[in-house]
Amino acid sequence: MKNRRLKLEEYALELAKIASLRSEDPFQKVGACIVRFDKSIAGLGYNGAPSGIKIDWSNREERRKRVLHAEVNALRYVKPNESMMIACTLLPCRSCIQMIAAYNIKKIIYNDIYLLDKSAIKLCKEWDIKLIKIN
């Protein structure tokens, strides 16, 4: 039996899943992986507290106001127009879609839908950002 080579999208999503394991968030662990046009990995990120900041993880609503999203942390490593796609364990929220669009990334691979912000799908259609869900 031959081993099947992962497609680039699957590979990026697996790396995003690994990155999510670094998250301290007890409620939602999220990871992101950005891929350049040459298919190299540009950056990984996970949701968490800003560097040097402590978050009370026990209060879900209060922590939600303070946590940096995985996409934001991954985007720190790239320049606009440098990357072809971002893979995320969770469909990015509206604010992260706006940042992804600002970097001119036109493809988002994701694993699960973010139920708290359904406007992200509408924005992606409007801004011609391709969404691909991989289970």
Secondary structure, 3 states (H helix, E strand, C coil): CCCCCCCHHHHHHHHHHHHHCCCCCCCCCCEEEEEECCCCEEEEEECECCCCCCCCCCCHHHHHCCCECHHHHHHCCCCCCCEEEEEEEECCCHHHHHHHHHCCCCEEEEEECCCCCCHHHHHHHHCCCEEEECC
